[in-house]
Amino acid sequence: MEVVIVEDNKFRVSSNPHVRAGDTTARIMQYVLIALLPATIFGVFNFGLHALWLVAVTVASAVLSEYLFDRGMKRKNTVTDFSAAVTGLLLALNLPPAAPLWIGVIGGVFAIIVVKMLFGGLGQNFMNPALGARCFLLISFTSIMTSFDCDAYTGATPLAAIRAGEQVGLSDMVLGTMAGTIGETSVIAILIGAVFLLVMRVIDLRVPASYLISFALFILLFGGRGFDVQYIVSQLAGGGLMLGAFFMATDYVTRPITARGQYVYGVFLGIMTGIFRLFGASAEGVSYAIILGNLLVPLIEQFTRPAAFGKKGTRKGAAK
């Protein structure tokens, strides 16, 4: 509790928090949108004009859904905080480039209305809205969401090829000249955006580093190929791991707020992603791992919450 002496020498008592930052939600979301631009631009360049339309429709449906929900519930308009735009863009980057436009519409509406707004809006949703919508689409429209054939590429994704025992060029995986979702293929584009977020102090490395390191160790121990650097790097660069680690696992609302909890959360994500990829039915697993992690965040925070001042131990030299 904060006590302030005012001019009439009376005390004014106010509740926490007392430390305030200059950043607003809108500014942070704008930073995230800027950070996603390299992956978005490369995805459109890589997959063609349909990918651009799919991104535009998905973002528009997410923003419009939030606007109409606010109007219908007679609530303050919240689209100006740009969180709906971020959700729509993240969802779009997780869609196959040849998916029909109505998939983006359904996904955008589900992400905003069902996962976000029905649970109270920004700050109240229990899972990442973009990933919640992606998993909903995967369950409902499996054939569309798992088909990555388009005008630019045909055939299996790199992770599916690796699982089938085929060789995949690391340079193609790093550059992104391969099949996949719109925003997951180029590691370079994703890392450019991640560095921007780190420099602007929007995110830190607790969750991404613990996620990627624990995943790499899991692959090393249980991948069945020993210390095969190419295989480990291919697993790190393939699929939505990099996009998920830096842009979705770091979501302020659905990650733990405690420092220790963030490390535990990252390790859990790494292990679960490894289990899904090595032993699951699909070669991917990032979306399901992060959603499971989101559901466990309250439990993680409960066990990693620091002790309140004065509740643990005694002062040095205190009388017994």
C-alpha positions as CSV (number, residue, x, y, z in Angstrom):
1,M,0.0,0.0,0.0
2,E,1.3,3.5,-0.9
3,V,1.1,6.4,1.5
4,V,1.4,9.9,0.2
5,I,1.4,13.1,2.3
6,V,-0.7,15.8,0.7
7,E,-0.8,19.5,1.3
8,D,-3.1,19.5,4.3
9,N,-0.7,17.1,6.0
10,K,-3.2,14.3,5.8
11,F,-2.3,10.8,4.5
12,R,-3.7,9.6,1.3
13,V,-3.6,5.8,1.0
14,S,-3.8,4.1,-2.4
15,S,-3.7,0.5,-3.5
16,N,-1.0,-1.1,-5.7
17,P,0.4,-1.1,-8.3
18,H,2.6,2.0,-7.7
19,V,5.1,1.6,-10.5
20,R,3.8,2.8,-13.8
21,A,5.3,2.6,-17.3
22,G,4.8,4.9,-20.2
23,D,3.9,2.1,-22.6
24,T,0.2,1.6,-23.4
25,T,-1.5,-1.5,-24.6
26,A,-2.0,0.1,-28.0
27,R,1.7,1.0,-28.3
28,I,2.8,-2.6,-27.3
29,M,0.4,-4.1,-29.9
30,Q,1.7,-1.7,-32.5
31,Y,5.2,-2.9,-31.8
32,V,4.0,-6.5,-32.2
33,L,2.4,-5.7,-35.5
34,I,5.6,-4.1,-36.7
35,A,7.6,-7.1,-35.6
36,L,5.3,-9.4,-37.6
37,L,5.7,-7.4,-40.8
38,P,8.9,-9.2,-42.0
39,A,7.2,-12.6,-41.7
40,T,4.0,-11.3,-43.3
41,I,5.8,-9.6,-46.2
42,F,8.0,-12.7,-46.8
43,G,4.9,-14.9,-46.7
44,V,3.1,-12.9,-49.3
45,F,6.2,-12.8,-51.5
46,N,6.7,-16.5,-51.0
47,F,3.2,-17.7,-51.6
48,G,1.6,-15.1,-53.8
49,L,-1.4,-12.8,-53.9
50,H,-3.9,-15.2,-52.3
51,A,-1.9,-15.2,-49.1
52,L,-2.2,-11.4,-49.0
53,W,-5.9,-11.6,-49.4
54,L,-6.1,-14.3,-46.7
55,V,-4.2,-12.1,-44.3
56,A,-6.3,-9.1,-45.0
57,V,-9.6,-10.9,-44.6
58,T,-8.6,-12.6,-41.4
59,V,-7.4,-9.4,-39.8
60,A,-10.5,-7.6,-41.0
61,S,-12.8,-10.3,-39.6
62,A,-11.1,-10.2,-36.2
63,V,-11.3,-6.4,-35.9
64,L,-14.8,-6.2,-37.2
65,S,-15.9,-9.0,-34.8
66,E,-14.6,-7.1,-31.8
67,Y,-16.1,-3.8,-33.0
68,L,-19.6,-5.4,-33.5
69,F,-19.4,-7.2,-30.2
70,D,-18.6,-4.0,-28.3
71,R,-21.5,-2.2,-30.1
72,G,-23.9,-5.0,-29.4
73,M,-23.0,-5.2,-25.7
74,K,-22.9,-1.4,-25.5
75,R,-19.3,-1.5,-24.3
76,K,-16.5,0.9,-25.0
77,N,-14.9,0.3,-28.4
78,T,-11.6,-1.6,-27.8
79,V,-10.4,-2.1,-31.4
80,T,-8.2,1.0,-31.0
81,D,-5.9,-1.0,-28.7
82,F,-4.9,-3.0,-31.8
83,S,-5.1,-6.3,-29.9
84,A,-7.8,-7.7,-32.3
85,A,-5.5,-6.8,-35.2
86,V,-2.6,-8.7,-33.6
87,T,-4.9,-11.7,-33.1
88,G,-6.1,-11.6,-36.6
89,L,-2.6,-11.3,-38.1
90,L,-1.2,-14.1,-35.9
91,L,-4.0,-16.4,-36.9
92,A,-3.5,-15.5,-40.6
93,L,0.2,-16.3,-40.3
94,N,-0.8,-19.8,-39.0
95,L,-3.0,-20.6,-41.9
96,P,-2.1,-22.5,-45.1
97,P,-1.5,-20.1,-47.9
98,A,-4.1,-21.7,-50.2
99,A,-6.8,-21.9,-47.6
100,P,-10.1,-20.4,-48.8
101,L,-10.9,-16.9,-47.5
102,W,-13.9,-18.1,-45.5
103,I,-11.5,-20.1,-43.3
104,G,-10.0,-16.8,-42.2
105,V,-13.4,-15.3,-41.5
106,I,-14.5,-18.2,-39.4
107,G,-11.2,-18.3,-37.6
108,G,-11.2,-14.5,-36.9
109,V,-14.8,-14.6,-35.5
110,F,-14.0,-17.6,-33.3
111,A,-10.8,-16.1,-32.0
112,I,-12.4,-12.8,-31.0
113,I,-15.9,-13.7,-30.0
114,V,-15.5,-17.2,-28.4
115,V,-12.0,-17.2,-27.0
116,K,-11.5,-13.5,-26.2
117,M,-14.7,-11.4,-25.7
118,L,-17.0,-14.0,-24.1
119,F,-14.4,-14.4,-21.3
120,G,-14.2,-10.6,-20.7
121,G,-12.0,-9.2,-23.4
122,L,-8.3,-8.4,-23.4
123,G,-6.6,-9.6,-20.2
124,Q,-9.4,-12.1,-19.3
125,N,-9.0,-14.8,-22.0
126,F,-7.6,-18.0,-20.6
127,M,-5.8,-19.1,-23.8
128,N,-4.1,-17.4,-26.8
129,P,-7.1,-16.4,-29.1
130,A,-5.2,-17.0,-32.3
131,L,-4.0,-20.4,-31.3
132,G,-7.4,-21.3,-29.9
133,A,-9.0,-20.5,-33.3
134,R,-6.3,-22.4,-35.2
135,C,-6.9,-25.5,-33.2
136,F,-10.6,-25.1,-33.7
137,L,-10.1,-24.9,-37.4
138,L,-7.7,-27.9,-37.4
139,I,-10.4,-30.0,-35.7
140,S,-13.3,-28.7,-37.8
141,F,-11.6,-28.4,-41.2
142,T,-8.7,-30.9,-41.0
143,S,-8.2,-31.5,-44.7
144,I,-8.0,-27.8,-45.5
145,M,-5.8,-26.9,-42.5
146,T,-3.3,-29.7,-43.3
147,S,-3.1,-29.1,-47.0
148,F,-0.1,-26.9,-47.9
149,D,-0.1,-27.3,-51.7
150,C,-0.2,-24.0,-53.5
151,D,1.0,-22.4,-56.7
152,A,4.5,-22.0,-55.3
153,Y,5.0,-25.4,-53.6
154,T,3.6,-28.9,-53.6
155,G,4.3,-31.8,-51.4
156,A,4.9,-32.4,-47.7
157,T,6.1,-29.8,-45.2
158,P,9.7,-30.0,-43.9
159,L,8.6,-31.6,-40.6
160,A,6.5,-34.2,-42.4
161,A,9.4,-34.9,-44.7
162,I,11.8,-35.3,-41.8
163,R,9.4,-37.6,-40.0
164,A,9.2,-39.8,-43.2
165,G,13.0,-40.0,-43.1
166,E,13.7,-37.6,-46.0
167,Q,16.4,-35.0,-46.1
168,V,15.5,-31.4,-46.0
169,G,17.8,-28.5,-46.9
170,L,18.6,-26.3,-43.9
171,S,19.2,-23.3,-46.1
172,D,15.6,-23.6,-47.4
173,M,14.2,-23.9,-43.9
174,V,16.2,-20.8,-42.7
175,L,15.3,-18.7,-45.7
176,G,11.7,-20.0,-45.9
177,T,11.6,-21.2,-49.5
178,M,9.4,-24.2,-48.7
179,A,5.9,-25.3,-47.9
180,G,4.2,-24.3,-44.7
181,T,1.8,-21.8,-43.2
182,I,2.0,-18.2,-44.4
183,G,4.2,-16.9,-41.6
184,E,6.1,-19.8,-40.2
185,T,8.5,-20.7,-43.0
186,S,11.2,-18.0,-42.8
187,V,13.3,-18.2,-39.6
188,I,15.2,-15.1,-40.6
189,A,12.0,-13.0,-41.0
190,I,10.7,-14.3,-37.6
191,L,14.0,-13.6,-35.8
192,I,14.2,-10.0,-37.3
193,G,10.8,-9.4,-35.7
194,A,11.9,-11.1,-32.4
195,V,15.0,-8.9,-32.2
196,F,12.8,-5.8,-32.6
197,L,10.6,-6.9,-29.7
198,L,13.6,-7.6,-27.5
199,V,15.2,-4.2,-28.3
200,M,11.9,-2.5,-27.6
201,R,11.6,-4.5,-24.4
202,V,8.2,-5.8,-25.3
203,I,9.4,-9.4,-24.5
204,D,12.4,-10.9,-22.8
205,L,14.2,-14.2,-23.3
206,R,12.8,-16.2,-20.3
207,V,10.0,-18.0,-22.1
208,P,11.5,-18.3,-25.7
209,A,15.0,-19.4,-24.5
210,S,13.7,-21.9,-22.0
211,Y,11.2,-23.2,-24.6
212,L,13.8,-23.6,-27.4
213,I,16.6,-25.0,-25.2
214,S,14.3,-27.6,-23.4
215,F,12.9,-28.6,-26.8
216,A,16.4,-29.1,-28.3
217,L,17.4,-31.2,-25.3
218,F,14.3,-33.3,-25.6
219,I,15.0,-33.9,-29.2
220,L,18.6,-34.8,-28.4
221,L,17.6,-37.3,-25.7
222,F,14.5,-38.9,-27.4
223,G,14.8,-38.1,-31.1
224,G,16.6,-41.4,-31.7
225,R,19.4,-39.8,-33.7
226,G,21.9,-38.8,-31.0
227,F,23.8,-35.6,-31.4
228,D,22.8,-35.0,-35.0
229,V,23.1,-31.3,-35.3
230,Q,21.3,-31.1,-38.6
231,Y,18.3,-33.0,-37.3
232,I,18.1,-30.8,-34.1
233,V,18.4,-27.6,-36.1
234,S,15.8,-28.8,-38.6
235,Q,13.4,-29.5,-35.8
236,L,14.1,-26.0,-34.4
237,A,13.7,-24.3,-37.7
238,G,10.7,-26.3,-39.0
239,G,7.0,-25.7,-38.4
240,G,5.7,-23.0,-36.1
241,L,8.2,-23.3,-33.3
242,M,10.0,-20.0,-33.8
243,L,6.8,-18.1,-34.5
244,G,5.2,-19.7,-31.4
245,A,8.2,-19.2,-29.1
246,F,8.6,-15.5,-29.7
247,F,5.1,-14.3,-30.6
248,M,2.6,-16.5,-29.0
249,A,4.2,-18.2,-25.9
250,T,5.2,-14.7,-24.8
251,D,1.6,-13.3,-24.8
252,Y,1.3,-11.2,-21.6
253,V,-2.2,-12.5,-20.8
254,T,-1.7,-16.2,-21.1
255,R,1.9,-16.6,-19.8
256,P,2.9,-16.7,-16.1
257,I,3.6,-13.4,-14.5
258,T,6.3,-14.7,-12.1
259,A,9.9,-15.0,-13.4
260,R,10.3,-18.5,-12.1
261,G,7.0,-19.4,-13.5
262,Q,8.0,-18.2,-17.0
263,Y,11.0,-20.6,-16.9
264,V,8.8,-23.5,-15.8
265,Y,6.3,-22.6,-18.5
266,G,8.9,-22.5,-21.2
267,V,10.3,-25.9,-20.2
268,F,6.8,-27.4,-20.1
269,L,6.2,-26.1,-23.7
270,G,9.5,-27.5,-24.9
271,I,8.8,-30.9,-23.5
272,M,5.2,-31.0,-24.7
273,T,6.2,-29.9,-28.2
274,G,8.8,-32.6,-28.3
275,I,6.3,-35.2,-27.2
276,F,3.7,-34.1,-29.8
277,R,6.3,-34.1,-32.6
278,L,8.1,-37.3,-31.8
279,F,5.2,-39.5,-30.5
280,G,2.0,-37.8,-31.7
281,A,0.0,-38.3,-34.8
282,S,1.1,-35.0,-36.4
283,A,4.6,-33.8,-37.2
284,E,3.7,-30.4,-35.6
285,G,2.6,-29.7,-32.0
286,V,3.4,-26.1,-31.1
287,S,-0.2,-24.9,-31.0
288,Y,-1.5,-27.7,-28.7
289,A,1.6,-27.4,-26.5
290,I,1.0,-23.6,-25.9
291,I,-2.7,-24.0,-25.3
292,L,-2.0,-26.8,-22.7
293,G,0.6,-24.5,-21.1
294,N,-2.0,-21.6,-21.1
295,L,-4.4,-23.9,-19.1
296,L,-1.7,-24.7,-16.5
297,V,-0.6,-21.1,-16.0
298,P,-2.7,-20.6,-12.8
299,L,-1.2,-23.7,-11.3
300,I,2.3,-22.7,-12.3
301,E,1.8,-19.2,-10.8
302,Q,0.5,-20.7,-7.5
303,F,3.7,-22.7,-7.0
304,T,6.2,-20.1,-8.2
305,R,4.7,-17.1,-6.4
306,P,7.3,-15.4,-4.2
307,A,6.7,-15.3,-0.5
308,A,5.2,-12.1,0.9
309,F,7.5,-9.8,2.8
310,G,7.8,-10.8,6.4
311,K,6.1,-14.2,5.9
312,K,9.2,-16.3,5.5
313,G,12.1,-16.5,7.9
314,T,13.1,-14.0,10.6
315,R,15.2,-10.9,10.6
316,K,18.9,-11.3,11.3
317,G,19.6,-10.4,14.8
318,A,16.0,-10.3,15.8
319,A,15.3,-11.1,19.4
320,K,14.1,-14.7,20.0
